[in-house]
Amino acid sequence: MSVRVDGKKSDEVPQRPKWLSVLARIAKGPKPERVPAVVGTVGALIGLADIAAGVIPRYRWSKVHALTEVLPGTVTQLAAAGSIIIGILLLMLSHGLKRAKRRAWLAAVVLLPLGAAAQLIYQHSRVGTVLSLLLFGYLLKHKSAFAALPDPRGRWKAVANFILLGGVSFALGWVIVGSHPKQMVGDPPVLEQIEHVLWGLFGFEGSIRYTGGVDYTVGYSLGALGLLTVATTAYLAFRPEHPAAVLTEEDEDRLRELLAKHGARDSLGHFALRRDKSVVFSPSGKAAVTYRVVSGVMLASGDPIGDVEAWPGAIEKFMELAKRHSWTPAVNGCSETGGEVWTRETGLDALEMGDEAIVDVADFTLTGRSMRNVRQMVKRIERNGYTTQVRRVGDLSPEELAVVQEAANAWRDTETERGFSMALGRIGDPKDLDAVIATAHKAPEEGEEAGPFGDLKAMQHFVPWGKDGMSLELMRRDRSADPGMNELLIVASLQAAPELKIKHVSLNFAMFRSALERGERLGAGPVLRGWRGLLLFLSRWFQIESLYKFNEKFRPRWEPRFIVFPTSRDLPRIGFAMMQAEGFLELPRLLRRRPAEPKPCPHDEDDAPAQSEVTRAA
């Protein structure tokens, strides 16, 4: 078709109706990267339908009801139990399908036809059967979209769980079957009891009969034991991979070389040397990202280590590894520069999470009205007979270092292990001799016995930040010591810094500091005041306001820190993983995984806030 425009002939392309465009888009299907999420959601819905098919009695009006007339009763009972079990398994698999797990794909390909058969036989649901088969075909078509690697250890744990818990379930089931002898019809032999237990664990009736409604009690009990065995086995088989995070000696040496050249860029750099982290290097080897996998979240901390020009290469390797294992990538506590590089290279989003308190040694002084409280506290403690020492770790004698290490462990406030991105987890390592230890001492008064650690009453540990800086890593004190030990040691460290050629000191992170500060200003709006009120409420359990107030005493400059994440819906999961990594949130003992190595020392919760990722960086 053609029309004339300004006397000239031109082709006119007719526009396709909007409804045709919508249909074409639906027929084309979701984008390849969205296939796992769509399949996981549909799989969960089909799982619910399978459970309903096993629980709700079959429809008598079904046109295919005549099918059951020629099927043995045991088959329909088996179909009902199988439909419930398959539904539960599909629900558990849905998360693995969303994460594009290869093992979840294989299990779903096996379960969907079985679920379709169970629905057809017991529920006569042609719709449910067709949906199951359609999803089965869709999974086969998009096999390549499910390539995430499984946890190699999970397979054997699942097998062991099935054998051990299956044996326990069988033993308990046998006890249950024989626990109602008066209601049991007849005197069935042992083999018949064993057969009844096995049938019951799989969800359908055996040959033994009871009176007084005991059939239902025994049947439901056996079915519950069978479902428990299947559900826990499936959980172990399909849970996200949780590799043993171990920093090898070669990795640590390479990281130390990068820190020697570029360590001054980030105050968190030295914490990359925690030995319960893993590391990926850029192809050139000039940059690296350290991380730990927690609850399926690949959690990095701080900025990449090394040359900024090589950061994109390390970040690319990090993202490739996350995609290969279907981990959720996240970065906790990166700087503004680091956040810009992460978001530019990956397409992730960033959110300001708090501010880091940094004190420039040249500007620090105890004079002035603003430092009055700190000055008075330090003077009062000194009058009470306390003295301080600030030294490099390498300058301590082996005996002194042993006392400090023993005291740090003994003064720990809780057995919960804490620390991740801003905790090193060790004191006095031969490779960390340039770290700084500040100690407070008080000689016992006349007639008073010395404590188990002599006159040592408090200590602080700082790790290197480049060649002329240090970051506060640990604060511990004797609970019997006077309040204010942390203020005393921080002031002593800042005053001794010039002799140690230290120009700047990183203290804590203050979570949501800007919201707390702006919310208390005159003229703050209702939203900001409400947000501040919520933070003050949460401060009852988490050191939010107290951390901010403590840092503010030393008049630091504040440097913002950010969290980098894929989407807003991932934030709760990432926050959960961060709390786990810090030790502020513990899973039930049965759900925990044994760490590859003993966890590093946690931080103490003192009269000043403790050092840890959550308290400093989150």
Phi, psi and omega in degrees: 000142181219153177226164179260131176234117184056040176079002181246150181271131180221154180278140177245124180266116181292138180278140179282140178304150184297322182293331176290323178296319179296316179297320179296321179294320179294317181295327180292331179088174181291163176297152183307321182289344180264353183302310180303319181295318179295314181297318179299318179294313179297321178299321178296319179295318178294324176300317177297320178296321178295320178296316178298323180296327180277336184268315184280133178303149183294151183285119181291339182275000184297140180292339180261015180300330181299341180299322183289342181291337181253005180256140176298152179299326180299325180295316180291324176295317177298320179296320179297311179296318180296323179298318179294312182297316180296322178297316178297317180296320178295323176298318179290328180284340187301321179294318177296324176294319177297329178272008177061037181283130180297319182293324177294322177298314180299316180295319180295322178298327178281319187284324186299314176298323178295319178295323178297318179295319180296318179295320182293318184286315187266312185266341183058035181269100178293326179296311180298321179296315181295318180297318179299317181290325177295316178294324176301313178295323180294322177297318179296321181294322184253038180304322184293342181283348183246087186234006181294136184286145178273173174277114183298334180280334182297327182299313183287326176295323179295317179297314180297319179296318181297318181290311185290308181292327176298320177295318178296317179298319179297316181296315178296320178299320179296320177298317181296317181298321183268004184275359179233062185295328182289329180270354182282133179279116180079193180230079184294142179290173183299317182297324179291325177294317178299317179299319180296319179296314181298315178299318182295322178296331178272357169102010177222169192289149172258201186266347183278140179238150179234164176250162175073026177078007180292337178307315182293319180299311180295317182297314180293324179295314179295318179298322179295319178297319178295317179296321178299317179297314181294316184294315180292324177296317179296321179300314181293327183284329189242008179290159182299151180294137179229083186289156175288116182275112180223126176270112182289164180297322178294317178299317181297319179297319179294321178294321179295325176296318178294320179293326178297330180267323189232015185294340182287349183290327188220130180292343179268359187304315185293336180288350174294346182273007172303137186270007173252024175247163171248171185215145169237139181253154174291160180304328180279345183078007183267359178209159182206156174233126176261151187201168169220144179263121181228119178052041178079007178254124177272098192259112174264164181222139179069192178277159171303152179269138174112198183293130181302325180296335181262358179304315181304324179295318178292320179296320178299317178296321178300313182291323177297318179294320178298317180292320182298325182256004180060041173270153175274116182284142178203151178233131182246123172078032177279159179282177179296319177296315179298320178297321178296319180291316180300312183291324180291321185276337188242342185080007177287171179253165181225149180218132178290129185247345181166190183227143177265134179271119180237128180253123174277120187301320182297333183264354184280136176206151177268355180280160178101155183296325184293337181257013186300313183297316179295317181299314181295320180296316180296316180296320180296318181292321179295323178293335178281003173100013180272141174234162183230156173222136178233115186217160169291150179301323181294344181270352178278144175287158178304324180293316179296318181296320179296320179295317180297315180298316180294320179294319180300321178288320182290329183272005179297133186286332184213158178282348180294126180285129182228155177116138178208284188275338180232041175214135181271328175082013178203154178228133173082019176294141181303336179272355182243037184289345178272001173292164185242137176238127174252130182233147176247137185230150173212118180291140179296142179287169183299130181084359181257135180280146177290150179287178182297341181243031178068227181267006180287126184240338181197159178208154173224145183237128180242138176257157182295145172233088187068207183268341185229028178216168176209153182240132179292125186245330188207139174227125178221150176209157173290131182295341179274353180287161180295149174299151178098009180299322182292317176300317180301313185286326177294316178298317179298320180293319179293324179287330179273352185302317180302321179294331178270006181061038178258130182254334179212147185232128176267126179262237184264173165264142172248111182290130179054037182301316184297323179293320178295319182290313182290328183292338180263001179283156176295132178089005178297138182287169182297324180294315181293320178293321178295319178296318178296320178299320177296319179296322178294324177295316179292338180294347176294332181248331181239145183281084180256294180291319183297324179294317178297313182295322180295314180296322185297338180301329188263010176050059181277172164265145186256129178246122183292147175234151190231157169249136181248133188209159181289302181218165181298327181291345177275347185299315178301319180294319179293318177299321177298317180293321178297318179296323177293316181300326180280341184088008178276352178219120183249136173284157173305149186306324182292336183263356181284158176246141181292126180291156181293325180222162175303137181292152180289168182299138177279180180257152182274143174263101187259188173295337166259154184299147180286162178266121174193171182298317183290317183284331180266322190244352183231000000 
